[in-house]
Structures are given as structure tokens and as C-alpha cells.
Amino acid sequence: MKGKLLAFLLILSLFVTVVGIGNLAHLYVDKPNEPTRILNTSQTDSRIVIYNNVELAEQSSAGVGTRSDPYIIEGKTINSSINCISIYDTTAFFVIRDSEFILEESESEYGERSAISFLHVEHGTIENCYIRGGNVAIDFQGVTDCSIINSRVYDAYNGILLDSSNNCTVVNCSIFGNNIGVMIITSYFCNIITSSIYSNSQQGVYVSAFSENNTIAGNTIGWNSFLNAQDNGVNTTFTDGIRSGNEWSNYNPSENYTLPGTASSIDAFATQLTDSVSPTINEAADLMIEVDIDGNTITWFPSDRFHFIYQIFENSVAVDIGIWDGRSITFSLDGINAGTYIFSITVVDGAGNLARDEVIVSVMSFILGGIGTELVMLASGVTVVIFLLLIVIIKKLS
């Protein structure tokens, strides 16, 4: 009888030991109260400030600063509460490409802040970049012969500012979700061509007085809340001079398209911009995950010509909203408790068309789940030792 009682107590102690070891894995886990969106970046770089050609050469990874072989700055991901890149007083040729620049909001920082700022710069190019946030996302002041090519400029007060600049070009860009998309202030012979300028909360394009001989042609300009464009400049051209103008969401085919503003400009080859096609979005698979195991995510891959905003819901309650910049949207599931959840996403394009998908997420607690490989091995070792001792003691008591 004593032997059986002792065996029971040993088995009970074994169970308590194993469970106790399992619980140790969760003592020091600090988790957020709700899921957050994950920014997909491979690295974070320091902000860049360049004052002359010598420093420009030092920051470059290739090139010699000529038109045929410009300096190259590439592959950067910079998040900053002040200017991500500031370049002053350079004359060498250079290209900033394949990078992402995000100006974070900061209550401690005051004054004009830009994701990218050029001051008295010549021959600079920004190509294939994502530029987000700031009083001005891209700020050209006193700039000559600089270009912005195939880039996305969004979620700033003003998207692109060309101020006291000349011979600058914006081509094949998406400029959306700002207050004003493009501002041309006292600038000359600048070109805004084949770009999409849409869903800005005030104006798509603004041309100030004393701006002369600028060209805005071949663009799609639409669904900007106040005005698609306003021209107060001199001799602004809204066509290529042959047969191509711009697409306008507020164009009436029965009359000439006259631009608001003191210049009384006309787009003689205007066409109507329409979009009734909803975005496409993949059907993400339902998930079964273990509670307290981090790293689980839902990733959606929406697509549309005029990407704009997204919103994510947890059981019909909004948990995340933001600008959809055209890339995939990844949502973290870290920190949610055991249970069953319905996560849904709605993506909306510039014209107001939308698409939706939902994912059922089951969060469960599995046996020994989440305690870590080392602790599982330790628990297994303890188990073997206790059972061996149990066998020896029972034999002696028999």
C-alpha cells in the first residue's frame, strides 16, 4: 500500500514538474494589446546630409559624377523625424534610386520638414523610390535640371514642390493622398508628364503666378477633392502641342476644358478619366495558430491602377487604416488571445471602387506548445530520470 501511494506521489510530482517547466516559457513575454501593421523593410539607414560634390562622391556607391556615369545612391530605407535626405550646392550628376524614404510625424520637431530636400542642386535624379510624409515629400528649391522618375509620392501635406527652379521634370510618377499633389512656384520650363495625380485632399496641380513656360501633359489627373488643377502662371501648356493632353475626371466632352485660375488656360486635347474597375485582392488562407507564438501574419496582395487606402477589421472593429502604396499589406497577429477571429481588409482605389477579403484565424493552445525547444528537451530529460527512479523505488518496496 505504501509503495502504491509513493508511486502515485512521484507521478504527480512528474506532472507538476513538466507543467511548471512549460509555464516558465511565458513569464516574461510582453505583448501589445492589439495587432499592428508591419512595415516591410530589409534595413534601416541613417539620414543623409550632403553639402558639396565631395560629400556627394563619398555617399555614392558607384559612378564618377558625369552625365554618362552619375554618382549612385541606392537601396536605402530611411525613416526619420527630420529630412531623410538633404542635398545642398552640388553640380555633379547623381541618381538616388530603388529606395524608400519615410518622414515620421514628431511633436518635438517644428518647421518645414521634407523627406527629400534639394537646395541649389543641379543634375540630380530620384528614380524608382517610395517617398512618404512631411510638409513636403520632395522639396526642390533653386534647383536646375533635376528629375523625379517612376516614383510614388504620398501621404504628405504637399507631395512635390518645385520652387524657384527650372528645367525640372516629373515623369511616370504616382502622386496621391497628399494635400496638394504638385506645386509649381515661380519656376520655369518644368515638365509634369505621364504621371497619375489623384485623390489629393485639396488640389492635384497648382501653378503659381510668376511661373512661366511650364508643361503639364499626358497625365491622368482626377478625384482631387477641391480642384484637379489651378493655373495662375504664364504660358503654361497642357498639351504636347500635337494631339495629346491630359485625362481629367471632371472633363465634360461637350465643351472645352478650361483650367481654373487667372491664366484661363485650355487643355485642347483633354479626355475624360473614368474608372469603374474594382481593385483585385487575393483570397488569403484561413489560419490556425498557437497562442503566445509570435511571428504569425496575414499578407494580402491587392492590385489597382489607382491604389489609395486600406482598412483592416477584427470581428468588424477597425484596427488599422492607412495609405495603400501599391505594395502588399502585411498584418501582425502577435498578442491575440485564444479564440476565433475574423480579420477582414477593405482596399479602396482613387475613384472609390473597393475590394474586400476576410480570413478566419483560430488561436489555440496545443500541448507543450510555445514553451521552446530547449524547455521541451529539459522536460523530457526530467521525465526519464523520474521514471527510472520510480521503477527502482517500486522494486525495492515490492
Secondary structure, 3 states (H helix, E strand, C coil): CHHHHHHHHHHHHHHHHHHHHHHHCCCCCCCCCCCCECCCCCCCCCCEEECCHHHHHHHCCECCCCCCCCEEEECCEEEECCCCEEEECCCCCEEEECCEEEECCCCCCCCCCEEEEEECCECEEEECCEEECECEEEEEECCECCEEECCEEECCCEEEEEECCECCEEECCEEECCCEEEEEECCECCEEECCEEECCCCEEEEECCCCECCEEECCEEECCCCEEEEECCECCECCCCCCCCCEECCCCCCCCEECCCCCCCEECCCEECCCCCCCECCCCCCEEEECCCCCCEEEECCECCCEEEEEEEECCEEEEEEECCCCCEEEECCCCCCEEEEEEEEEEECCCCEEEEEEEEEEECCCCCCCCHHHHHHHHHHHHHHHHHHHHHHHHHC
